[in-house]
Amino acid sequence: MNSVLMLIDRIIDLYVWIIILSAVLSWLVAFDIINMRNRFVYLVGDALNRLTEPVYRPVRRILPDMGGLDLAPLVVIFGLWFLRDIMWELSRSAY
C-alpha cells in the first residue's frame, strides 16, 4: 500500500511542476521573451495548456475576477499539497 501512496505522491509532484512550467511559459510569452510562432514553443504551450486547463476551469469559476491576475495555478497547487498531506495523514492513522 505504501508504494501506491508513493506513486500518487510522485504524480502530484509531477503535476505541480507542470503547473509551474505552464505559468513560467505564459509569463515568457506575455513579456515577449519567446513567441508562440515558434513551432516547438507552440507545441509545448499547447501540451501544458491541455494538461492544466481542465483543472483550472472549475477553480476559475469559483475565484473572483482579479483582472489580469490568475490565481488558479496557486489555488490548484495548494489544493494538491493539501490532498497529499491528507493522504499521508490517513495512511499513518490506518496503521
N, C-alpha and C positions, 0 to 999 in steps of 0.2 A: 504494500500500500504506500509505503514511503517513497518508492521510486516513481509512482504515478503522481504523487504530490510534487516531487522534484521536477518532473516533466512539465506539469502545469505551471510551476513557478518559473521555469525557463521560458515557456511560451509567453507568459505575462511579461517577463523581462524583454523578450524579443519584440513584443508589440509596443512596449514603451519606447524602445529605440526607434521603431518605425514611426511612431508619433513625433519623436524629436527630430528625426530626419525630415519628415514632412514639413514641420514648422520651419526648420532651417532653410529648406529648399524654397518655401514660399517667401521667406524674407529675402533670400538672394534674388529671386525673381522680382519681388516688389521694389528692391533698391537697384534694379537693373545691373546687377553684377553678372548674372547669367540670364540668358533669354530662352524662352520656350521654342524658338525656331530651330534650335539645335535638336536633332533627332534623338540623341541619347538623353538629353535633359528632358525632352518631352516624354519619352518612354518611362523614365524613372519617375517623373512627376505624375504621370497617369497611373502608374502602378501604385504609388504611395497614396494617391487620391482614392483609388478603388479600394485600398485596404483600410483607409481611415474614415472615409465619408459615411459609410453605413452606421458607424458608431457615433460619429459627430452629430448626425441629423437629429436623433431624439434629444440629445443634450442641448442642441441649439434651440429646439422648440421650447425648452424649459427656461433657459437663460434669458434675461432681458437683453434688449438690443443695446450694445455698448458702442455703437458707431463703427469704427474701423478695427476695434479690438475684439479678437476672437478668443474667448476663454474656454472654448470647448476642449482643446487639447489638454489644458491644465486640469480641468474637471475630470476628464477621462483618465489621465494619469493618476490623479489622487484616488479615483474610484478603483482602479486596478490595484493600486497599492493596498487600499483598504480591503478589497476582496482577498488578496494574497495573505494579508495578516490574519484575517478571519479564518481562512483555510488552514493556516498553520496552527492557530489557537485551537480550532476544533479538533485537529489531528492530535494535538498534545493532550487534550482533555479526554480523548477516546481511550487512551492507554492507562 
